[in-house]
Amino acid sequence: MADTYSEIDPPQRLLMGPGPVNAHPRVLRAMSADLLGQFDPEFTAYMNETMALYRRVFMTENRWSLLIDGTARAGIEAALVSLIEPDSTVLIVRSGRFGLLLTEIVERLGGKIETVDAEWGEVVPFVRIEEAARKHRPQVIACVHGDTSTTMAQPLDGLGKLCHEIGAYSYVDATATLGGMAVETDRWGADVVTAGLQKCMGGPSGSAPITISDRAADFIASRKRVEAGIRRNDIQDGNRTRIGSNYFDLAMIMDYWSDKRLNHHTEATSMLYGARECARLVMEEGLEARFARHRAMGKAMVAGARAMGLQVFGSDEYRMSNVTGIHIPDGVDGEKVRTRMREEFEIEIGSAFGPLQGRIWRIGAMGYNARKHKVLITLAALEAVLRAEGFKVRSGDAIEAAREVLA
C-alpha cells in the first residue's frame, strides 16, 4: 500500500529571522488567482504593469525592470552571467557571506577576481573601492547593499560615477533591502540591481526582481545568441562572447519581456501575480513611509535588546534598518533559546554564518512583519526565554524601551 500524506498544514509561525518572513495575505491571495497562457493579452498586460511598478520600487527610469523566475539567487546569477565574460576582471566588495557568494559565482564564470574586503560587521570605505577600481580597471564592480549575514548596509554613493569613469559596469545585490531601505538605482548610477520578494517586499521566495540600465542592456544585447528553435528574423545576434547560460540569459529574457515576446521560457504565472501585488503594496504605502516604518521597527528592536542588557552587533551608523544582530550572552545556549522561541512562542529568530556562527542571533522586522505588535511580541518572548535560561533581565524593560522609541 502506498504511503499516504496529510494535507499541508504548517504551524502559524511568526518569522522574525533574517528572511524569509511571513508573506502579506494580499500577496498570497493574488497567487491563488487563475492561471493564464503566457502570451494571453491579459497576461502580457500584467507583465507590463509589473515592469512599471518595479521601476518605481527600484527608484529608476530603467525600461528593463522585470522579473527573473527563481529565488533571489537566480537574479544574482542572471546578472553576473550576463555581465561577466570569461577572463574579464571583476572587483568584488566583500564584508560578509554574500560578498563571498559573489566571488564563488564569478569563479564559476571564469572571471578574474580582485577584492576589497572588510571584517564581518564593518563596511568598506568608498575610498578603498575607488583605489582598487583605478588600480585593477575591472569590467564589473559587484557589491551587496545589505548583507543579512552581518546586518550591515554598504554605502553606495559614487559607485556609478566611478564605473562610468573607468569604463566598468556596476552590479548591486539588494535582495535584503528592496522595499525596506532606499534602493536608489538611478542616484547611485547602478547598472544592474537584483532583489528578492521574501524579505522587505513581503512575499514568498521564488521571483527575483531586476532592473537593468540602458548601457548595461546594450552590452548584454551584444552577447545575444538566440537559441536555434526560437530564432526569428526580427531578433539579431550580438558580436561578443555568448552568455554562458540559457536560462539566465538576460538578452533573451529582455526580448521575452519586450513587445517581441520571444518564447524563451514559460513565465511563473503565480509568482508574477505575487510579485506584482508585492510592488502594489509598496507603492500604496509610499516609499518614504515604508522606509520610515522599517527604520522605526529596527530602532525599537535595538532599543529593546539593549534594555535587556544585550549587546547589539555592529555599528549603528551602518546597520540595516530591517535586521538586527544581537550578541549571544556568555553562558547562554543560543540554539536552545532559538528552539524555545519556536516551540513555546511559535517565533523564529535567526542564527548566523561563518565567523559569527554561535556568536549572534539575527532578528528581522521587515515587510509584513515590520509592525509594532510583532516587534513587541518578539521582544517579550525573547525576554521570557532568557529569564528561563538563567539570564538576569528585569521583566518589562525591553517592551518599555521599544514603546518609547515607537511613541
N, C-alpha and C positions, 0 to 999 in steps of 0.2 A: 504493500500500500504506500502510495506517495506521501511524503511529508506534507502536512497542511500548516499554513501560517495564518495568523490572525491579521485583521486589517491594521494598517499602521496607525498607531495612536500614541504619539510621543508625549512625554510629560510637558506641562506648560512651564518651561524654564524661562527665567529672566536671564538673558545672555548679556552679561556685563563684563565680558572679556575684551580683548583687542580686536574682535571680529571673528566670525560673523556675529551680528546682533539680530534681534527679533525684527522681522520684516513688518512694514506697515500693513494693516489689514486691507487698505485700498489696493496695495500692490498685489497681494495675494488674490483679491477678488478679480483684478484685471487679468491675472494669469489664468483664471478659470474660464475666460471667455472662449467662444467657439473658434476653432482654427479656420484659417483661410489659405487658399493657394498662394504661393509666394509671388505670383505675378497678377493676382487679382487686383484690380484698380483700387478697391477699398484698402487692401493691404499695403500696396505701394504708397498710398496716401499716408498711412500710418508711419511708414518708413521716412517719408519726407517730413512729417510732423516731428518725429523723433530727432531727426537731424537739426531741425530748427530749435527744439527745446535744448539740446545739448550744446549748441552754440552759446546759449545764454548761461548754462550751468558752468561751462568751461571759460566763460568771460572772454569770448573770442568772436571774431567775424569770419573765422575759417569756414569755407564752403564744406570741407571734408570733416564733418563732425558726425560720427556714426557709431556703430556697434560691431565688435568682434564677437562671434559666437564662441563662448568658452569662459572660463573663470578669468579673474584679473590677470593671471599669468599668461593667458592666451593673448591679451592685449600687449603685454610686455614683449613676448616672443615675436608677435607680428611686427611691432615697431622695430625691434632690433634686427630681425632677419631681413627686413625690407630696407633698412638704412645702411647696414654694415656689409660691405663687400669683403671677400676673402683677402687677407693680408693688409687691410686698412687699419690705421691706428685709431684706437678708441680710448679716450680718457674717462675713467670711471671715478666718481666721487663716492667714497665709501666711509661709512661710520656705523655700520650695523649689518644685520643679517641680509637685508635686501640689496645693499650695495654689493655684497658678496655674491648674491644670486645673479646680479647683472654680469659680474665677472664670469661666472660659470657659463652663462648663456653665450657671452661673446667668445669665450674659449671654444665652445662647440661650433661656433660660426667661423672659426679660423681667423678672428681678428687679432691684431697685435695690441696688447693691453698695457696701458700706463695707468697708474692710480695716484690719487691724492687722498690720504687717509686721516681719520681722526679716531680717537678712542671711543668705544661704545659709551654713549651718554653725552658726547660732545658733538659739535658741528664743525664743518670745515670752513675756515675763514675764506671769504671770496678772493682775497689777495693770493692765497695759495693755489686756488683753482686757476686764477689768471696766470700766475707764474708757470704752472705746469702746462697750461694750454699753449702759451707762447713758446715754451721750450720744445714740446713734442709735436705741435701742429697736427692735432688729431682730425680725422674726418668727422667723428662724432664725439660729443661730450654727453655722458649719461649719468643721471643722478636720481636720487629718491627725494621727493618733497618731504613726506612724513614717514619715518621708519618706525613701525609699531614695535619692533624688537627693542628699541631704545627709548621710545616715546618722544623723540626729538624731531623738530621740523627744521630742515635745511634752508637757510635764506637763499633766494634765487635771483635777487635783483642784480641786473647787469649781465646775466647769463646770455641772453640773446644778442646783446650788443657785442659781447666778446666773441661769440660764434660768428657773427657777420664779419668782424674784423679779421679773423684768421681763416675764414672760408670753411667753417665747420657747421654741422647740424647739431641741434640740441635735442636730447630726449629726457623727459621727466616722468617718473613713475609717481602718480598721485593717487594710487589705489586707496590709501587710508585717509585722504584729506578731501577729495572731491565731495562737495555738498556739505562740508562741515567747517572747512577753512577756505580762505580765498585762494583759488587756483587761478592766478592771473595770467592766463596763457598769452594774451596779446601784450600786456605790460611787460612781462618777462621777456617777450620775444622768443618764446619756446617754439620749436618746430614740430615736435610730436609730444603729446601728453596722453597717458593712458590711465585708466582707473578701473574700479570695480563697483558693484552695487551693494556688497554685503557689509559695508561699514557706514559711513555718514550718509550715503544715499538711501539707506533704509530698505534695501531689497535683499533677495537671495543671491548667493553666488551663482554665476553661470552666464553672465553677459558682461563684456568689457567695453565701456565707452572709450572712444579715442577721438582726438582731434589732430589734424594734420595741416600745417601751413602750406600755402601755395608753393613756396620754394621747395619744401620737402616733397610735396606731391609731384612736382616736376621731376625731381631727382628719382623718386620711386618709379615714375612712369618710364624713365629712361632704362629701367631694368626689367620692363614688362616682357613676358613671353606667354601669350595666351595659349592654353593647352589645346592640343590638336582637335579634340572632339567638339570644342565650342568656338573654334576660330571663325571670325567674321571679317568681312571686307571693311567695315567701318571702325575697326579697332586695330591699331598698328602696334607692332612690337617695338621695343626700345633697342638701343645700341650698346648698352653696358652689360655687365655681368648679370645673368639671370638670378632672380631672387631664389634662395635655396630651399624654399618651402612652397608647396602648392596651397595648402590650407591657409597659411598665414601670409600669402602673397597680397600685400596691400594694393598693388597695382591692379590686380583683377578684382579685389574686393571693392575698391573705389568704383570700378566700372559696373559692378553689381548694384551699388547704391546710387549710381547715376541714372540719367534717363536712358542710357544704353541697356540697363538691366541685364548685363552679362550673366548667364546662368552658371555662376561659379559654384554655388552651394545652395542648399535649401535652408532658408533663414529659420532660426529657432523662434518660431512664432510666439509661443507663450512667454519666452524670455523677453522678446521685443515689447510685448504688451506690458510686462512688468517694468522694464527699463523706462518705457515711455511714462508710466504712471509715477515712477520714482522722480523723474525730472519735472513732471507736472506738480508734484507735491513741493519740490524745492522752489519752483517759481511762484506757486501760490503763496507760500510763506514769505518769499522775498529773500534774496541772497544775504543782505546785511542783517536782517532779523534772524536768519538761520545761523549765520556765523556768531552772532551775539548770544544766541541760545546755547550753542556748543561751548563758547568761552565761559559763560556763566556756570554751566554744569561742571566743566573741568575745574574751574576755580573752587566750586563748592566741594568737589571730591578731594582736592588738595587740602583745603581747609579742614575738612572732616578728618582726614588721615592724620594731619599734624596735631589736631586736638586730641587724638587718641595716643599721642606720644610716638607716632610712627614717623620715620624719615622718608621723605619723598625723593625719588631718584632723579638726578639730572638738574639742569639749570632751569629756573623759572622763565628766564628770558627766551629760551628756545623750545620750551615744552609745547608739544601738540595740545590743542585745546580738547581733544576727544579721547586721549588715552593717558592714564596716569600710572607711572611706575612707583611702587612702594617697596622699600627695603623690608625683607622678612626679618623680624627681630631675632636676636640671639636667643637660642633656647626654644624657639617655636618651630614646629614642623610645618613648613609651607604647604606641602601636599596634603597633610592631614586637615589643615584649615580649608583648603580648596574643596576637599571631599565633604567636610561637614557643611560648608556653604551650600554645596549642591544637594546633599542628602537631606539636610534639615530645613533649608530655606528655598530649595529649587532655584538657586542663583549660581551662575557660572562666572568665575573670575579666571584670569589667565595666569599661566606660569611664564617662563622665559626661555631664551635660547642661548647657546654659546657661552661666553664668559659670564653672562647674567643668570644662567640656569641655576635654580636653587637659591638665588640671591634676592630676587624681586618678584612680586606679583604685578600683573598689569591689569588695571581696571579701566574699562571703556565706558563712556557715556556718549553715545553717538546715534545719529539718525533717529529712529522711532524711540530709542531708549535714552536720549538726552532730554529727560524730563525730571522735574523736581522730585516727584514721588518715587521714581525709580532710583535716583541717587540717594535719597534719604533711606529708603528700604535697604539698599545695599550697604550703606554705612552702618545702619543699625544691626544688620545681620553680621557684618564683619566684627563689630564691637562685641556682640554676644558670643561669637565663636572664639574670639581672642580671650575673652574672660574665662570661658570654659576650658581653654587650653592653658590657663595659668598666667596669662599676660595681664599685668595690672593696668587697668584703664577705668576711669570714672564713667559710670553709666550716664549717657545723655550728652556728653561733651561734644562728640562728633556731630550729632544732629544739630545742636545749638550753633556750632561753628558754621556748618553748612547753611543753616537757615539765615544766619547773619549775612553771609555772602549773597544769598538769593533775595534778601529783603530789598 
